[in-house]
Amino acid sequence: MINDTFSPDTLISLERSFEKSSFLKAFQDESSEHLVAQFVRHITSQSIEKQVGQGSQKETVDSPHDVIQAIRLGLASLGAFLQANVTGPVLEGHEIVEATFVEAFVKAKSSGESRNGTEITEITNIVAPIASLRKLCLESLNVDGISSYPYVPYIELFCLSRFIFTSGIILPIELPEIWSDPRQSLSLHLSWTRLRIHLWHYKLITQPSLGPGSLFTKSGRWTDVPTLQEIIEKNLLEAEASIAGSIGTLGDSQDSQWPQESHIQFRLEEATCHILLGNDAKARRALQLAKEISGFSYALSGALGKRTKFQEKNISQLVVLAKSLALSTTTSGRQRTSYTAPLALPLNDDTLLEKIQFDDNRTDASTPPSSLPSELQDVTPEDQPQLRPEDHIILLTEATIRDTFSPVDSLTSEEILPFALRVIDDKSTNWQIYTQALLVRSRIELNRSRTIERAVLQIQALVDQVIVDTQDSSSSPKQPPNRPDEPRTESNIPSIQVTSDNQPGQFASIQKPTSFLPAPKPAESASPQERLRYVNTLSSPPRWHLESELAYAWTAVGSLVSALEIFKRLRLWPEVALCLASAAATDNQDGRGSGGEEKARAVVRWRLFHRTSNMRNDDDLDDAEIDVSSLKVSDFSGPERLPPPPNAPRLFCILGDIENDPQHYERAWEISNRRFARAQRSLGELHLRNQEWKEAREAYTLAVAVNRLSPEMWNRLGDIELRLGNFSNAAEAFQRAISTSNSVSDGEDARTWSNLGSALLSWYRQIMQESKGRRNKVKNDCDDSEDSGEMESTRRAAELGKPAQKLLHDSLTAFKRGATLADSNWRIWDNVITLAASLSPNAELDDVVLGLRNVIRIRKTEEALDLDILTLLVRETTKTPPVTGNENGATKEAYEPARGTIESKIVSLFENEIVPLITTNSECWALVSRLRAWRRDWAGALDAAEKAWRTAVGGGVSSALSASSGTQNQQGSWLTDAEAWDAVFQRTSELVAAYENYGSRTDEIGSRWKGKARSAVRSVVGKAKESWEDDQRWQTLTDMMEDLR
């Protein structure tokens, strides 16, 4: 039984025990050999059970293992794997460890054959034992139909560490429900290590993307593996409970036994984890916590300086001012012993300086000193203090977050670049931190024409550094050729051959090109311990990811051929096919660059199907030496390859995209054991293009059932349900899209909120229609026993506890949120106005006013004014008399409602925003007159009534009070049109009433109101006599004129 007593200090001491020794020394004792043997048996038994169709059985430990030794071996395995694949240098002495795995594998194979006969001998009788073991290890890493990169060196080391920490066979993984002291829980404190293993597992299966976004996004991120994502999020919470003291504890907890440095590193790893998973807000929160714990202070500010060689005057330049809280003795000692750094290429531009030359004065006057933190007041751009390594990582994480979640434009690049430059300009730093800083700078400089050349060459230099530091220089005996569907042995792993200056040249094959940059000398390199110290915190990319970034960097300068060669050398055949299909890079016989899609199709079919005929031996086809330009589609129409190659579901989806064949998507779905969501998503898109709505809904329903964390797929499903009229299902889908999104660009956008509002509104109207139909049936004494099928929307709302009015309010809330996100879309604001005005029993007048203000702000025309909405606002305002007022006091000031009241908002809306827009709508002026009269603004009410009358008769808003002042066309409209004539009659009557009621209360008119009223009526009567003499309204105006004598 495993003792559950464990301290973080023990784990930290185990990690530091490798600082002066090789990781592979942990494999030299007998207990380690037993653990390796049990791991190999576990991997072999899993493969056997999968082949014979048996269910997985719970495995037990042969004999109790020493916990400390097991943890030490697991940490050593992970460290050696990262050294060989991420940081370097070359993993020396791996042959002895390899022999240990081979010996254990041979024994496990023999025992397996004795138990199961000869059914499984095909697993290992084709290739060498170590290659067969690595194949089983790669298969064990498959998640949701997605395979890891099939040519990972020393993959057995990672799988051994994963077996020890995450299988639950050697070490516990479940947290106890009750323990005496949570600080001493072995499983709890190992949760951080489990999190790291799951994150590296995630990186092994992430794949490049040809979509838009930053270079970091393209190089491999947000892979569709919801199962692994849920495991990572679960372990993240457990690790937070261990580090911070309890789940949800912010910052440094007094109950935690972890040192401050571990707190900072965990928060940085948490931020990196959320970046990989696409959680914008959570990544920023974790970074802020790391900054607070570290006491690190930094700010993006401005300083006067020169950027170009010909610049005469200093102008404001962006700069990051940063200062660490304090340098501990241990940290300072580590930094003093580290003077080596990777090669940083110079810019060598004829215009731009190598670095900005800042003025000796303080920061730019445009940024007052008070805007900077007090710690940075005395920091100048040219003389900044040395930072701690953790603070360097904070700056690089800040740059990565901005680069990943911000739009790609020149302004964003200018804001991100100073963070990387602050790290690069430091006098000394950690080797891997400096490497990451150069990589971040290169990603940003790819967006500028004057720095793109240095960016590509810098990434090339970093790739060369990783290749020479991870490539074993010792020659291995040549092994028999592998089958095309088998993993390559270590000596055949695709790689670049880099030679140093004093190293004799060796023959380089087509698959191992030499580099034009020399390899660093041993004295210019760093130790494995220094490189691996912050590898988890930095989330450094694996070797093949870095080479993929180089490929995309070459595409940025238009060298698609170079990118294609890199993908072919890495044997990333899906990327090769996508490059060919998207850019048609391969010339056809006509030499016009077409035929790329056919080449892509041939590459995919070559990986998935056997040859059409047996004229050539398919087993002799070596994918490392094949010329993909010679492949033809017609040559690969044979039976499907069994077992399928790695990433077969993705290859089938790419083939389905090229051939528009739904059977390929269905095959991808079946191969992945119904876990590859992209297959159903692509199938759904194909049905949508063919307007097969129900089939598309079924496909997307299956897709979201597998991956319930994809806002894009929930959004698409909501669109389909909305199209089919399933408004309740559409509302649920849009709500899922919003709840699973992590940023505006990820699904929580105006379109989603607006569609949610439309779905809820349509659901409400459907319920109202069902209620009306039911009332009609009851009224007509019809049998309502069969109404259950016709009341689906009402019943669904009742099940969810959402009455009809609640749906209407939720719809308004959704439209308001969407309008806030897209404040330039007046149609969404118009929906807000309509819904807010239609609420019962009382309309949401505040929302109506808010919506009107935004519609007017966006459209800025009289057409934006809705007369019905304006009438509602005036009616609701004037139904309550003012609090104070003097009806006979003509000289008294107009009544002003109290600030913050709805009356004050409506008055401000009319006077400041509506009145300047009115030009041809007489009814709007009439409403203004009515509102001013309510405020006891008699002069203003009269002025608005006169403008309403002049607008109706066609005279505009000029000072001439005559019906004949308008143009002939304007006069002719109400002289021939009955509706326009009615408007003139109404405005004339209202004008006479205004003169009668308000004229005597103003000094400008006084007792002359009858004459002015009679003049207005007489001008209309005289002009309308010929056209409307027989109309009752003309006679009414005539009588009105007589009464005014």
PAMAR-593509 format. One record per residue (C-alpha): residue in three letters; x, y, z. Coordinates in steps of 0.02 Angstrom, whole numbers, plus 50000, padded with zeros to 5 digits. Each point is the difference from the previous one (the first is absolute). Example, Ala and Ser with C-alpha at 12.3 -4.5 7.8 and 13.67 -1.06 7.14 Angstrom:
% residues 2
ALA506154977550390;SER500695017249967;
//
This chain:
% residues 1045
MET500005000050000;ILE500685017049951;ASN500325012350139;ASP499005015749966;THR501205011150097;PHE500975011349883;SER500725017550006;PRO500335012449858;ASP501775001950065;THR500304981849958;LEU499435002549821;ILE501065015749981;SER501534991150069;LEU499724985749876;GLU499915012349856;ARG501615008650056;SER500914983450019;PHE500264999849811;GLU500885016949993;LYS501724991950004;SER499644983049925;SER499234992549844;PHE498184995149997;LEU500434982749935;LYS500944995550159;ALA498314997350083;PHE499794984349892;GLN501524991150070;ASP499284992350158;GLU498984984150014;SER498385008250056;SER500005010849843;GLU500184984449893;HIS498474992650086;LEU499005015749964;VAL500544999949818;ALA499514981649986;GLN498285003550074;PHE499755014649882;VAL500454989349849;ARG498814986350058;HIS498645013050021;ILE500265006949824;THR500074982649924;SER498464993850091;GLN499015015149944;SER500424996249819;ILE499594981550023;GLU498315003850079;LYS499615012149859;GLN500414987049866;VAL499054985550076;GLY498545011350047;GLN500104997650188;GLY499515013450121;SER501355008650099;GLN500354991950166;LYS500625008950154;GLU501864997450019;THR500824997550167;VAL501785003150059;ASP501074984250005;SER500895005850157;PRO499965016250098;HIS501145013149924;ASP500955013350092;VAL499015015949975;ILE501515011449997;GLN500894989149874;ALA498454999149890;ILE499815018950003;ARG501845002449963;LEU499924988149851;GLY498455008649934;LEU500815017250012;ALA501604993449919;SER499024992449856;LEU499075016149967;GLY501575010550013;ALA500974988849881;PHE498585000349876;LEU499925019150003;GLN501885001349984;ALA499974988949846;ASN498515008449915;VAL499875017950060;THR501565007950072;GLY501524989049970;PRO501434996450015;VAL500194982549930;LEU499414986450118;GLU501594990150032;GLY499994982150060;HIS498264996049938;GLU500584983349928;ILE500074992250174;VAL498255005950043;GLU499404994349829;ALA500684982750037;THR499014999750163;PHE498395003549907;VAL500414987249865;GLU500364986550128;ALA498375003450092;PHE499045000449836;VAL500704983449940;LYS499494991950164;ALA498265007849993;LYS499804994249821;SER500484982350043;SER498804999250145;GLY498625007449894;GLU500254987349862;SER499954985850124;ARG498335006250067;ASN499175004349835;GLY500774988249874;THR500585007549836;GLU498625012749974;ILE501055014950051;THR501714995149935;GLU499775011949854;ILE500235014550119;THR501864997850013;ASN500624987949868;ILE500235013149865;VAL501135013250073;ALA501285001450138;PRO499364998250179;ILE500335018250046;ALA499055006249846;SER498554988350040;LEU499965006350180;ARG499975017949940;LYS498554996049886;LEU499024993350148;CYS500455015650100;LEU499395011349860;GLU498364990449989;SER499745002250187;LEU500055019049977;ASN498545000649877;VAL498575010950063;ASP498315002849917;GLY500594993149834;ILE501545011349995;SER501754992649998;SER501605007850060;TYR501445003949883;PRO500574982549946;TYR501865003749997;VAL500325006050178;PRO501714994350062;TYR500074990850166;ILE498124999750017;GLU500164985350121;LEU500765011950128;PHE498485011349998;CYS498804985350008;LEU500964992850148;SER499825016450095;ARG498185000949951;PHE499734982250061;ILE500815003550169;PHE499075016250037;THR498314998549913;SER499534981649986;GLY499574997950185;ILE500954983450005;ILE501645006150073;LEU499485016450082;PRO498265005650056;ILE499085012449889;GLU498335002050087;LEU499895012450143;PRO499374992350162;GLU498305006150057;ILE500645002850176;TRP501815001050056;SER500725005450165;ASP501165013349928;PRO499735005649819;ARG501775006849996;GLN500704982450016;SER498964992149860;LEU501084990949874;SER498695000249863;LEU499615018450028;HIS501795006149988;LEU500374989249848;SER498555008249908;TRP501185013649935;THR501124986649923;ARG498494991349925;LEU499455016649926;ARG501685002249916;ILE499924982549926;HIS498255002849931;LEU500555016749925;TRP501474991949912;HIS498834986349941;TYR498905013749928;LYS501505007549910;LEU500474983249927;ILE498324998649912;THR499745018249952;GLN500205003149815;PRO500385015049891;SER498585010249927;LEU499875009849838;GLY498685011650070;PRO500185018650037;GLY500815006750156;SER501715001750077;LEU501454988549961;PHE499784992150171;THR498214995549955;LYS500534992349835;SER501394989550074;GLY498804989350100;ARG498665004850125;TRP498204996750049;THR499964982349932;ASP498314991850011;VAL500324988350148;PRO498635003650128;THR500404984450102;LEU501795005650034;GLN499445017950024;GLU498814994750140;ILE501404990150083;ILE501165015149991;GLU498705011550077;LYS499664987450139;ASN501854998350042;LEU500185018949992;LEU498745001850140;GLU500864986550103;ALA501705008049974;GLU499295016850054;ALA499334991750157;SER501754993650037;ILE500925016249961;ALA498795013150064;GLY499354990150148;SER498224997449940;ILE499075000549836;GLY499605017949955;THR501285008050116;LEU500785015049916;GLY501815004750019;ASP501164993250132;SER499174990150139;GLN500724998250174;ASP499404982050004;SER501114995249853;GLN501674991550025;TRP500635004549827;PRO501335013849989;GLN499635016649916;GLU500984995349844;SER498874984949977;HIS498465011050018;ILE500625011549862;GLN500464985649885;PHE498334991550026;ARG499015015749956;LEU501065002249844;GLU499714981949951;GLU498155002750033;ALA500025014949882;THR500914989849868;CYS498734986050020;HIS498565011849971;ILE500875007349848;LEU500144982749925;LEU498164996750036;GLY499455017049936;ASN499425007450166;ASP500405018549982;ALA499275006750163;LYS500684985850108;ALA501745001949926;ARG500035018550042;ARG499374996450176;ALA501374987250032;LEU501325011849931;GLN499385013950114;LEU500134988350150;ALA501794995549953;LYS500425018449986;GLU499265003850171;ILE500894985450086;SER501655004649920;GLY499825018450043;PHE500515003749821;SER499585017249930;TYR499975003949815;ALA499105011849883;LEU499885003549814;SER500465018349987;GLY500725012649879;ALA501715007949989;LEU500845011949879;GLY501204991549882;LYS500564996449823;ARG499604984349903;THR500755003649829;LYS501765004849947;PHE499425015949914;GLN498865006350138;GLU500505017150064;LYS498705003450134;ASN499504988850143;ILE498224993849996;SER499024989550122;GLN500444981449996;LEU499184985750093;VAL501054992250136;VAL499694987950144;LEU500645006450166;ALA500224985850125;LYS500764997350171;SER500074984350106;LEU499585000850184;ALA501684993250057;LEU501314987749944;SER500244986150125;THR501754993350034;THR499614983349918;THR499295007949844;SER501435012349983;GLY501254986050016;ARG499154990149864;GLN500015014949882;ARG501835004050030;THR500484982449946;SER499025001449837;TYR500815010349863;THR499624989249848;ALA498535004149888;PRO499354994549831;LEU500505009549844;ALA498995016049976;LEU500105005549819;PRO500285018549961;LEU498725009749900;ASN501215006949868;ASP498715011849928;ASP500475015449900;THR498695010750088;LEU499554992950171;LEU501235000350144;GLU500464983950088;LYS499095006550154;ILE499105016050044;GLN501145013950061;PHE499065008050143;ASP500305017750058;ASP500935002350163;ASN498535009850072;ARG498564991950091;THR498484992449921;ASP499005009449872;ALA499075015250063;SER498424993649919;THR499984986450133;PRO500055008950169;PRO501094991650133;SER498484997950110;SER499294987149878;LEU501434988150040;PRO500104989550158;SER501055007650137;GLU501304986249983;LEU500335005149819;GLN500155018750025;ASP501904999550004;VAL500224987049860;THR500675006349833;PRO499874990349835;GLU501894999649972;ASP500474994450176;GLN498744987450065;PRO500384988250146;GLN500314981549981;LEU498434989250014;ARG499734983250080;PRO499724985149883;GLU498194998450059;ASP499705018249956;HIS500744997149827;ILE498734986249976;ILE498605011550058;LEU500455012349862;LEU500104986249869;THR498324992950057;GLU499235017349987;ALA500665001449822;THR499344982749956;ILE498275003950067;ARG499925016149900;ASP500654991449844;THR498804985450015;PHE498375008750042;SER500215016749909;PRO499665003849816;VAL501494999349885;ASP500405018049956;SER501455012150009;LEU499365008550159;THR499924983550094;SER501764995549943;GLU500685016750060;GLU499234997050172;ILE500664982250017;LEU501795002149938;PRO500655010350149;PHE499614985650120;ALA501164988249906;LEU501335013549977;ARG500045003350188;VAL500504981850029;ILE501254999549857;ASP500845016350056;ASP500334993350175;LYS501844997150034;SER499864981550044;THR498594987650014;ASN499564981749990;TRP500424991149836;GLN498234993749968;ILE499215016650051;TYR501115009149876;THR499554987249866;GLN498155002950032;ALA500245018849994;LEU500834998749829;LEU498564989049941;VAL498695012350062;ARG500915014449917;SER500094990549836;ARG498134996250004;ILE499645018550015;GLU501295006049873;LEU499234988949866;ASN498635013149984;ARG501205013949943;SER500835001049831;ARG501655006950067;THR500194986750134;ILE499244984749918;GLU501684994249931;ARG500835000350171;ALA498464991350074;VAL500094985449879;LEU501884998050019;GLN499875001250190;ILE498724985950005;GLN501154990349885;ALA501435002850122;LEU498924994150146;VAL499494984649902;ASP501834996249962;GLN500425002150184;VAL498664987750053;ILE500444987749864;VAL501864999650039;ASP499624999050186;THR498774985649984;GLN500744990249855;ASP501114985550052;SER501655001849909;SER500484981850025;SER499654989149852;SER498804985850027;PRO500014983749903;LYS498865000249854;GLN498414990550031;PRO498854991449878;PRO498785011349909;ASN498355002750085;ARG498274997949934;PRO499165016249953;ASP498744998350140;GLU501304995950133;PRO500925012950108;ARG501795003449951;THR501444994550109;GLU501075012850088;SER501315000449864;ASN498695003449868;ILE499105014350087;PRO499885014849879;SER501225013450051;ILE501165013749940;GLN501844996050004;VAL501005014450073;THR501894999550008;SER501165011050100;ASP501535008649928;ASN501254986750053;GLN498894985049967;PRO500374990149841;GLY498665000949869;GLN498834985549980;PHE498894994649860;ALA498305008550014;SER498534991849919;ILE498525008949929;GLN499054997350162;LYS501445006950107;PRO500525016749925;THR501435009750073;SER499765017150075;PHE500815016149943;LEU500235005550182;PRO501464992150097;ALA499714989950157;PRO500515008250164;LYS501604994750085;PRO499884990250165;ALA500605015250098;GLU498575010249924;SER498664987950057;ALA499084997750165;SER499784984950112;PRO498414989549994;GLN499545005450176;GLU500045018449954;ARG498964997349843;LEU498704989350089;ARG499825011050154;TYR498585010349925;VAL499474989149854;ASN498274996750073;THR499725018150047;LEU500515006049827;SER499024986349911;SER501404998449873;PRO499444991549839;PRO500614982549955;ARG501244998449860;TRP498744995949863;HIS498875014350055;LEU501445012049985;GLU500394993649826;SER498175002249955;GLU500135018150055;LEU501505001649885;ALA498954993149857;TYR498635012850029;ALA501325013550015;TRP500644995549827;THR498235001449933;ALA499955017850070;VAL501405004849880;GLY499194990949855;SER501104984550003;LEU498664986750001;VAL501214987549925;SER501125001350153;ALA498504997450114;LEU499464985149896;GLU501734992250013;ILE500015002050189;PHE498304991750016;LYS500564985949886;ARG501604997550100;LEU498994999550161;ARG498794988449911;LEU498515010650052;TRP499004993749852;PRO498375008850045;GLU500945016649995;VAL500834995249836;ALA498294996549925;LEU499275016150068;CYS501445010249930;LEU499794992249830;ALA498115002050000;SER499975018050061;ALA501395007549896;ALA500204987949853;ALA501885000750024;THR500424985649885;ASP500155003849815;ASN499024989449879;GLN500534995349825;ASP499485017149936;GLY501135008350126;ARG498655011850062;GLY500034994850183;SER498324991249996;GLY499654982050048;GLY500375002750184;GLU498334993150056;GLU500274983949903;LYS501734998250078;ALA499255002550173;ARG498684987149962;ALA501334987849943;VAL501035002650158;VAL498514996550113;ARG499444984849901;TRP501794993550004;ARG499975000550191;LEU498274992150015;PHE499854987249858;HIS501044986549918;ARG500475001049818;THR498704996349869;SER501004985349928;ASN501354988750067;MET501245004749866;ARG501095007650136;ASN500294993450174;ASP499105011750119;ASP500994994250150;ASP501615006749924;LEU499315017749991;ASP501055010650117;ASP499135016250046;ALA501655008450041;GLU500644998349823;ILE498425001249895;ASP499845014349877;VAL498255006450034;SER499985009349834;SER500004983249911;LEU498474993450090;LYS498384998549901;VAL498234998250063;SER499624985649883;ASP501424989750075;PHE499224999250173;SER498244993449983;GLY500354983350081;PRO499384993750169;GLU500215010550154;ARG501614998050099;LEU499784989650157;PRO500385004750132;PRO499665018149955;PRO501495011850005;PRO500205012950139;ASN498745014249989;ALA498954990149877;PRO498395009050055;ARG500775016849957;LEU500644993549833;PHE498274993349956;CYS499255017050042;ILE501245008849887;LEU499604987749862;GLY498155003250029;ASP500295018749983;ILE500904997449834;GLU498814987249926;ASN498385005950083;ASP499614982050044;PRO499014997550162;GLN500604982050013;HIS501755006150045;TYR499305009950147;GLU499014985050058;ARG501544989049988;ALA500995012650103;TRP498624999450129;GLU500044981050010;ILE501904998650006;SER500065012050148;ASN498714989650094;ARG498765014349981;ARG501135012350091;PHE500685011049860;ALA498805014850003;ARG500745008049844;ALA499344985649894;GLN498195003950044;ARG500325018749990;SER500674998349822;LEU498564988549956;GLY498785012850067;GLU500795013849895;LEU499834989049846;HIS498144997650036;LEU499805018750026;ARG500765003649829;ASN498724988149928;GLN498615008150105;GLU499664983650090;TRP499525008150164;LYS499424984850099;GLU501534989749953;ALA501115014750048;ARG499145001250169;GLU500294981550033;ALA501855001849957;TYR500275015050112;THR499024991850140;LEU501234985549997;ALA501465012249992;VAL499495009850154;ALA499614983950092;VAL501854995649985;ASN500725017450022;ARG498865010050114;LEU501325013650022;SER500005006849822;PRO499065016549985;GLU500184999949811;MET499054983649983;TRP498665005250124;ASN499805016149901;ARG499804990549839;LEU498744988150076;GLY499005014950062;ASP499975007449825;ILE499324983749931;GLU498674998250135;LEU499485018149969;ARG499854996349815;LEU498914984750035;GLY498885009750120;ASN500524990550156;PHE500165015850102;SER500184992050171;ASN501424988949939;ALA500795014849912;ALA499955010350160;GLU500834985950097;ALA501364998249868;PHE500415018650000;GLN500045000150190;ARG501234985549995;ALA501075009449874;ILE500085015150116;SER500354989950157;THR501434990249919;SER500825014949915;ASN501515008250077;SER500105016249902;VAL499055010649876;SER500914992249853;ASP499644982650068;GLY498105000549992;GLU499385013250123;ASP499745012549860;ALA498575011449949;ARG499374987549873;THR499784986350131;TRP499105011450121;SER498895007049863;ASN499564982649940;LEU499604995050179;GLY498845014950014;SER499164995449836;ALA499784981950057;LEU499235005250167;LEU498875012749916;SER499414987349871;TRP499724987550140;TYR498935012850091;ARG498975003649844;GLN499774981449972;ILE499344998050176;MET498815014649974;GLN499394992249838;GLU499724983350086;SER499035008450141;LYS498935009449875;GLY499634984049905;ARG499544991050159;ARG498815014150052;ASN499164999349830;LYS499744981350017;VAL499265002050173;LYS498895014149937;ASN499374989049859;ASP499744985250117;CYS501264989449906;ASP500794984450072;ASP501705005050069;SER500554982550048;GLU501264999849856;ASP500785016950042;SER501554992350077;GLY500904998949834;GLU499515017849954;MET500585007850166;GLU501814994649988;SER500755017350028;THR498875003650148;ARG500394983250081;ARG501885002349974;ALA499945017150081;ALA499024993050147;GLU501294986150023;LEU501405012950007;GLY499025011450115;LYS499965014349876;PRO498335009049982;ALA499675009749843;GLN500405016950076;LYS501654993150065;LEU500464994949824;LEU499625017649940;HIS501095007850135;ASP501414987749964;SER499875004449816;LEU500195018450041;THR501524996350109;ALA500794990049858;PHE499715013849873;LYS500735012950119;ARG501574989650024;GLY500174997549813;ALA499765018549968;THR501325004150129;LEU501264988749913;ALA499575007049828;ASP499605018050042;SER500085004949817;ASN498584988449947;TRP498415010350008;ARG498884985249957;ILE500384991350165;TRP499655016350092;ASP498375001249904;ASN499544982850065;VAL500385006250175;ILE498825014849974;THR498604989349932;LEU500104987150138;ALA500195012550141;ALA498495009849938;SER498914984449984;LEU500264993550176;SER498464999350109;PRO499305006250113;ASN501335013749996;ALA501235003549862;GLU501855001150040;LEU500165018449958;ASP501825000950053;ASP500464986949872;VAL498935008849869;VAL500935016350029;LEU501684991149998;GLY499584991349838;LEU499375016149918;ARG501585009350047;ASN501094986649920;VAL498944998649843;ILE500085018849977;ARG501884999750035;ILE500274986949866;ARG498795005449864;LYS499975018950027;THR498495002449887;GLU498165004150024;GLU499584982649935;ALA500664993050165;LEU498515007750094;ASP498584987850035;LEU498415010250023;ASP499114986650100;ILE501454998650123;LEU500125018950017;THR498125001150031;LEU500184986850136;LEU501375009950086;VAL499025016349995;ARG498414991750061;GLU500874991450146;THR500865016350047;THR498495011649991;LYS498754988750087;THR500685006350167;PRO499945018950028;PRO501595009050051;VAL500375001450184;THR500045019149997;GLY499505013449879;ASN499115016749982;GLU498714999549863;ASN499825019049992;GLY501845004350018;ALA500525003349821;THR501725005950055;LYS500334985150111;GLU501324987549945;ALA499464983449926;TYR499864984950112;GLU501554988750002;PRO499744982250064;ALA501194993550132;ARG501604992549935;GLY500004981249984;THR498124998649976;ILE499274992749843;GLU499155016849963;SER501695008650002;LYS500734987149881;ILE498555001749879;VAL500085019150001;SER501874999449970;LEU499764987549858;PHE498735011049912;GLU500865016750023;ASN501804994849968;GLU499874985949874;ILE498294999149917;VAL499655018549966;PRO501615002649897;LEU499484985749885;ILE498205005349960;THR499825007449826;THR498454993049912;ASN498994990850133;SER498675011650069;GLU499364987250126;CYS501704999950087;TRP499895018950022;ALA498254997750069;LEU500674987950131;VAL501385012450045;SER498685013650022;ARG498994988650112;LEU501514995750107;ARG500525018250018;ALA498255004950049;TRP500064986950138;ARG501605008450062;ARG499125017150002;ASP501185005849863;TRP498665010149910;ALA501155008949878;GLY500844983749953;ALA498334991349979;LEU499395013749884;ASP501614999649900;ALA499854981149977;ALA498165001549950;GLU500445013149869;LYS501394988849931;ALA498814985349995;TRP498745010249901;ARG501305006849879;THR500724982649973;ALA498254993249962;VAL499565013449873;GLY501704998149917;GLY500845015850058;GLY501384991850102;VAL500515008750160;SER500305017549931;SER499385015450088;ALA498665004249871;LEU498304995150069;SER499144996849834;ALA499354984849911;SER500635006749835;SER501825000450056;GLY500324982049948;THR500444993849829;GLN498704995249874;ASN500324981550023;GLN499835001350188;GLN498375009749983;GLY499364988049870;SER500214985150115;TRP498695005250127;LEU498905008049868;THR499784983249914;ASP500384987150133;ALA498634997050129;GLU501214993450131;ALA501135015249984;TRP498485011450005;ASP499464991850163;ALA501725003350073;VAL499885018449951;PHE498285000950080;GLN500654992150161;ARG501535011350011;THR498945015549965;SER498764995550135;GLU501424996650123;LEU500825016549955;VAL498395009750033;ALA499794990850166;ALA501805004150046;TYR499765018549963;GLU498415000150100;ASN500734990950152;TYR501805006250003;GLY500045016149898;SER499445011550138;ARG501314992650117;THR501485005449893;ASP500685017549984;GLU500374998249815;ILE498184996849951;GLY498895005450143;SER498315006549942;ARG500474998349816;TRP499704981350002;LYS498305001249912;GLY500735009349852;LYS501414987649978;ALA498824985350014;ARG498775007549877;SER501415003549876;ALA500564981850004;VAL498244993349976;ARG499615012449862;SER501554994949900;VAL499504981650007;VAL498165003249961;GLY500395010949852;LYS501214987849924;ALA498904984750031;LYS498375007549939;GLU500164993749823;SER500464982350051;TRP499084996850165;GLU498535012150003;ASP498764985850012;ASP500974991550141;GLN499355001550177;ARG501745004250065;TRP500095015249885;GLN498345005950069;THR500654997450178;LEU501505011049964;THR498865013249925;ASP498925000350157;MET501585000750106;MET500585015349904;GLU498345008550028;ASP500114996750187;LEU501695008550006;ARG499335016949943;
//
